[in-house]
Amino acid sequence: MSERITIALDAMGGDRAPGIVVRGAEIALQRHPDVHFLVFGVEDEVSPLLAKLPRLGKSVTLHHTSEVVAGDAKPSLALRTGRQSSMRFAIDAVAEGRADGVVSAGNTGALMAMAKFALKMLPGIDRPAIASFFPTRRGESVMLDLGANVECDAENLVQFALMGDVFARTVLGLIEPTVGLLNVGSEDLKGNDAVREAAARLREAITPIHFYGFIEGDDIAAGTVDVVVTDGFTGNIAVKTAEGTVKLFGEFLESAFRHSLPARIGYLFARGALRKLRMRSDPRHYNGAIFLGLSGIAVKSHGSTDAFGFANAIGVAIDMKVNGVLDKIRDELARLSEAPSASEPAL
Amino acid sequence: MSERITIALDAMGGDRAPGIVVRGAEIALQRHPDVHFLVFGVEDEVSPLLAKLPRLGKSVTLHHTSEVVAGDAKPSLALRTGRQSSMRFAIDAVAEGRADGVVSAGNTGALMAMAKFALKMLPGIDRPAIASFFPTRRGESVMLDLGANVECDAENLVQFALMGDVFARTVLGLIEPTVGLLNVGSEDLKGNDAVREAAARLREAITPIHFYGFIEGDDIAAGTVDVVVTDGFTGNIAVKTAEGTVKLFGEFLESAFRHSLPARIGYLFARGALRKLRMRSDPRHYNGAIFLGLSGIAVKSHGSTDAFGFANAIGVAIDMKVNGVLDKIRDELARLSEAPSASEPAL
């Protein structure tokens, strides 16, 4: 990267803040030595942590903020009353052009409400979507929306498809990513009005999107498509269901290895391979959900992650900037609004 | 069981019918020697299979049917034109009191449409729900709806909660099953109108239901509640997402064991324990989804299952009958409609 990237960090968000935020920044700095951090948080808590990490200290500008958005605060209330919070100051740094992106492990709803208010939407996008990577049989895919919008209409889903497509092209580096709409069956008649209408429009529209059609729940892990599009209610439940299932399977596996003496011996031999498996299904690798659709980069880290997971969320924000994802979405939207439309408008 | 149980089988439904149906019946008969089967299917195909299984032959009455409901047939069309099909004849056997339950691995939508038409709803239930068991950290839970209703209102969800509760008490034998509503967060304000209103009613209603509140996707595998209630769109996607995730994890595990020589040696030692793990997460063990809410027992087997899986689906139908689940749901509904109501009606 040629120009220096600046990331704003909400040091006070998440279950183990500010510790994991500061140590996460230290890990991210090892991977991206040129990054500068604007850290927003309670000075008395953050300074002692920074003092222990002198190398990080040189790449950090600390801004004292006295207020913290509570993890269970109502988004609308946080938006009205949280103007002096670490979260809001970090977002404002992006809005005012002092930072290229913001990362927070705090209250998702509050972060979304503040980011929407301060960063505004990209022109042509009605609602932001939460997007994230996940591991599949074929590698990695991206899924959205993971919970920003409990209810979505066809127009929202079409916009999510477009943003997911650009994201997969730029950040995943895929040439012709396939996009699928999550549904209860693959036939045209399946599902609710929103998915059926969205599918019809994605089939007809003059977009660069390679629309695969409907996919089902088991297609997510199979990696049938590169971009899984769904409403925030279903997406949130699907991704958490998958997380819970991986956790349970891991526990079953552990108890299987404790089951007998031969199994314990087998574990000793297979330890290295199993460590690899654990890494492959480690949710920390996929930490960092992007708020797509905003005129600024905002990444939400899992609230209960550790420094390693938080560093990955920072990496997502950096990738977004380095790959110019927002500019490319903007270009794509402009191109579409100029393109001659078929029987239905492209968007 | 004192009285003899008769199960009607649609021999022609499913990817590998009639083979898996007949061999599945043979396995089920070993477990339930008193069961009698009414088998509906194409005689030329079914008879040779039965001829190879003389013990099963004695417990089977074969009814020749010439028509088969196609796997991709539209439910409404199958309902109108499929009156001579193996599926419809098998359902009619239950409707006419000649069988205690029907099992089919055929077209889910057609089976639901025909079963609803021929068996009718239980009084007080507006819509049937598809329910199934699944493995959790704590043992087994039941989830509904898994796809019968793409859209559900609060009333539907409350009725599903009640049916799931009775089902867990009777078939799972739980004394005070907990019931949770699947949502995107646990706070009261989360989710759409239907889940919020359903939660409010389940909290207030004078029902025997032990309502836990909202649960999230990761609570499914954790076994946080005994009964997971959701709409058919979300439920279908959640259960298929979990299936896909288990499959992927199993593949990752397999490739980990092939990864190196020590891992291969480890596998040899741990083989027995891993076989147990595989059994524990084998979807065939949980095969057999119940159409709850009908005045008759109808069980849907996975279309791609084998004889072992189909036998489990038959077992579910038998369990439903032995435990008198429908009578108990009927009693519960009658009791509730007579009970003095609080600020809101119980149902």
HADDOCK unambig.tbl for C-alpha pairs under 7 A between the chains (distance, minus, plus):
assign (segid A and resid 137 and name CA) (segid B and resid 248 and name CA) 6.41 0.50 0.50
assign (segid A and resid 150 and name CA) (segid B and resid 191 and name CA) 6.22 0.50 0.50
assign (segid A and resid 150 and name CA) (segid B and resid 192 and name CA) 6.35 0.50 0.50
assign (segid A and resid 184 and name CA) (segid B and resid 233 and name CA) 6.16 0.50 0.50
assign (segid A and resid 184 and name CA) (segid B and resid 236 and name CA) 6.09 0.50 0.50
assign (segid A and resid 184 and name CA) (segid B and resid 237 and name CA) 6.26 0.50 0.50
assign (segid A and resid 191 and name CA) (segid B and resid 150 and name CA) 6.22 0.50 0.50
assign (segid A and resid 192 and name CA) (segid B and resid 150 and name CA) 6.32 0.50 0.50
assign (segid A and resid 216 and name CA) (segid B and resid 237 and name CA) 6.50 0.50 0.50
assign (segid A and resid 217 and name CA) (segid B and resid 237 and name CA) 4.58 0.50 0.50
assign (segid A and resid 217 and name CA) (segid B and resid 238 and name CA) 6.58 0.50 0.50
assign (segid A and resid 217 and name CA) (segid B and resid 240 and name CA) 4.46 0.50 0.50
assign (segid A and resid 217 and name CA) (segid B and resid 241 and name CA) 4.15 0.50 0.50
assign (segid A and resid 218 and name CA) (segid B and resid 240 and name CA) 4.82 0.50 0.50
assign (segid A and resid 218 and name CA) (segid B and resid 241 and name CA) 4.75 0.50 0.50
assign (segid A and resid 218 and name CA) (segid B and resid 243 and name CA) 6.22 0.50 0.50
assign (segid A and resid 218 and name CA) (segid B and resid 244 and name CA) 4.06 0.50 0.50
assign (segid A and resid 219 and name CA) (segid B and resid 244 and name CA) 6.84 0.50 0.50
assign (segid A and resid 220 and name CA) (segid B and resid 241 and name CA) 6.66 0.50 0.50
assign (segid A and resid 221 and name CA) (segid B and resid 244 and name CA) 5.53 0.50 0.50
assign (segid A and resid 221 and name CA) (segid B and resid 245 and name CA) 5.56 0.50 0.50
assign (segid A and resid 221 and name CA) (segid B and resid 248 and name CA) 6.32 0.50 0.50
assign (segid A and resid 222 and name CA) (segid B and resid 244 and name CA) 6.67 0.50 0.50
assign (segid A and resid 222 and name CA) (segid B and resid 248 and name CA) 6.93 0.50 0.50
assign (segid A and resid 233 and name CA) (segid B and resid 184 and name CA) 6.17 0.50 0.50
assign (segid A and resid 234 and name CA) (segid B and resid 234 and name CA) 5.60 0.50 0.50
assign (segid A and resid 236 and name CA) (segid B and resid 184 and name CA) 6.10 0.50 0.50
assign (segid A and resid 237 and name CA) (segid B and resid 184 and name CA) 6.25 0.50 0.50
assign (segid A and resid 237 and name CA) (segid B and resid 216 and name CA) 6.50 0.50 0.50
assign (segid A and resid 237 and name CA) (segid B and resid 217 and name CA) 4.58 0.50 0.50
assign (segid A and resid 237 and name CA) (segid B and resid 238 and name CA) 6.77 0.50 0.50
assign (segid A and resid 238 and name CA) (segid B and resid 217 and name CA) 6.57 0.50 0.50
assign (segid A and resid 238 and name CA) (segid B and resid 237 and name CA) 6.78 0.50 0.50
assign (segid A and resid 238 and name CA) (segid B and resid 238 and name CA) 5.25 0.50 0.50
assign (segid A and resid 238 and name CA) (segid B and resid 241 and name CA) 6.25 0.50 0.50
assign (segid A and resid 240 and name CA) (segid B and resid 217 and name CA) 4.48 0.50 0.50
assign (segid A and resid 240 and name CA) (segid B and resid 218 and name CA) 4.82 0.50 0.50
assign (segid A and resid 241 and name CA) (segid B and resid 217 and name CA) 4.14 0.50 0.50
assign (segid A and resid 241 and name CA) (segid B and resid 218 and name CA) 4.74 0.50 0.50
assign (segid A and resid 241 and name CA) (segid B and resid 220 and name CA) 6.67 0.50 0.50
assign (segid A and resid 241 and name CA) (segid B and resid 238 and name CA) 6.26 0.50 0.50
assign (segid A and resid 241 and name CA) (segid B and resid 242 and name CA) 6.25 0.50 0.50
assign (segid A and resid 242 and name CA) (segid B and resid 241 and name CA) 6.25 0.50 0.50
assign (segid A and resid 242 and name CA) (segid B and resid 242 and name CA) 5.57 0.50 0.50
assign (segid A and resid 242 and name CA) (segid B and resid 245 and name CA) 5.99 0.50 0.50
assign (segid A and resid 243 and name CA) (segid B and resid 218 and name CA) 6.23 0.50 0.50
assign (segid A and resid 244 and name CA) (segid B and resid 218 and name CA) 4.07 0.50 0.50
assign (segid A and resid 244 and name CA) (segid B and resid 219 and name CA) 6.85 0.50 0.50
assign (segid A and resid 244 and name CA) (segid B and resid 221 and name CA) 5.53 0.50 0.50
assign (segid A and resid 244 and name CA) (segid B and resid 222 and name CA) 6.66 0.50 0.50
assign (segid A and resid 245 and name CA) (segid B and resid 221 and name CA) 5.55 0.50 0.50
assign (segid A and resid 245 and name CA) (segid B and resid 242 and name CA) 5.98 0.50 0.50
assign (segid A and resid 245 and name CA) (segid B and resid 245 and name CA) 6.81 0.50 0.50
assign (segid A and resid 245 and name CA) (segid B and resid 246 and name CA) 6.91 0.50 0.50
assign (segid A and resid 246 and name CA) (segid B and resid 245 and name CA) 6.90 0.50 0.50
assign (segid A and resid 248 and name CA) (segid B and resid 137 and name CA) 6.42 0.50 0.50
assign (segid A and resid 248 and name CA) (segid B and resid 221 and name CA) 6.32 0.50 0.50
assign (segid A and resid 248 and name CA) (segid B and resid 222 and name CA) 6.93 0.50 0.50
assign (segid A and resid 252 and name CA) (segid B and resid 277 and name CA) 6.45 0.50 0.50
assign (segid A and resid 253 and name CA) (segid B and resid 277 and name CA) 6.55 0.50 0.50
assign (segid A and resid 256 and name CA) (segid B and resid 273 and name CA) 5.05 0.50 0.50
assign (segid A and resid 256 and name CA) (segid B and resid 274 and name CA) 6.33 0.50 0.50
assign (segid A and resid 256 and name CA) (segid B and resid 277 and name CA) 6.31 0.50 0.50
assign (segid A and resid 257 and name CA) (segid B and resid 270 and name CA) 6.89 0.50 0.50
assign (segid A and resid 257 and name CA) (segid B and resid 273 and name CA) 6.51 0.50 0.50
assign (segid A and resid 259 and name CA) (segid B and resid 273 and name CA) 6.52 0.50 0.50
assign (segid A and resid 262 and name CA) (segid B and resid 269 and name CA) 5.01 0.50 0.50
assign (segid A and resid 262 and name CA) (segid B and resid 270 and name CA) 5.91 0.50 0.50
assign (segid A and resid 263 and name CA) (segid B and resid 269 and name CA) 5.64 0.50 0.50
assign (segid A and resid 263 and name CA) (segid B and resid 270 and name CA) 4.00 0.50 0.50
assign (segid A and resid 263 and name CA) (segid B and resid 273 and name CA) 6.13 0.50 0.50
assign (segid A and resid 265 and name CA) (segid B and resid 266 and name CA) 6.98 0.50 0.50
assign (segid A and resid 265 and name CA) (segid B and resid 269 and name CA) 6.50 0.50 0.50
assign (segid A and resid 266 and name CA) (segid B and resid 265 and name CA) 6.97 0.50 0.50
assign (segid A and resid 266 and name CA) (segid B and resid 266 and name CA) 3.66 0.50 0.50
assign (segid A and resid 266 and name CA) (segid B and resid 267 and name CA) 5.95 0.50 0.50
assign (segid A and resid 266 and name CA) (segid B and resid 268 and name CA) 6.96 0.50 0.50
assign (segid A and resid 266 and name CA) (segid B and resid 269 and name CA) 4.55 0.50 0.50
assign (segid A and resid 266 and name CA) (segid B and resid 270 and name CA) 4.81 0.50 0.50
assign (segid A and resid 267 and name CA) (segid B and resid 266 and name CA) 5.96 0.50 0.50
assign (segid A and resid 268 and name CA) (segid B and resid 266 and name CA) 6.97 0.50 0.50
assign (segid A and resid 269 and name CA) (segid B and resid 262 and name CA) 5.02 0.50 0.50
assign (segid A and resid 269 and name CA) (segid B and resid 263 and name CA) 5.65 0.50 0.50
assign (segid A and resid 269 and name CA) (segid B and resid 265 and name CA) 6.51 0.50 0.50
assign (segid A and resid 269 and name CA) (segid B and resid 266 and name CA) 4.55 0.50 0.50
assign (segid A and resid 270 and name CA) (segid B and resid 257 and name CA) 6.91 0.50 0.50
assign (segid A and resid 270 and name CA) (segid B and resid 262 and name CA) 5.94 0.50 0.50
assign (segid A and resid 270 and name CA) (segid B and resid 263 and name CA) 4.04 0.50 0.50
assign (segid A and resid 270 and name CA) (segid B and resid 266 and name CA) 4.82 0.50 0.50
assign (segid A and resid 273 and name CA) (segid B and resid 256 and name CA) 5.08 0.50 0.50
assign (segid A and resid 273 and name CA) (segid B and resid 257 and name CA) 6.52 0.50 0.50
assign (segid A and resid 273 and name CA) (segid B and resid 259 and name CA) 6.54 0.50 0.50
assign (segid A and resid 273 and name CA) (segid B and resid 263 and name CA) 6.13 0.50 0.50
assign (segid A and resid 274 and name CA) (segid B and resid 256 and name CA) 6.37 0.50 0.50
assign (segid A and resid 277 and name CA) (segid B and resid 252 and name CA) 6.47 0.50 0.50
assign (segid A and resid 277 and name CA) (segid B and resid 253 and name CA) 6.55 0.50 0.50
assign (segid A and resid 277 and name CA) (segid B and resid 256 and name CA) 6.34 0.50 0.50
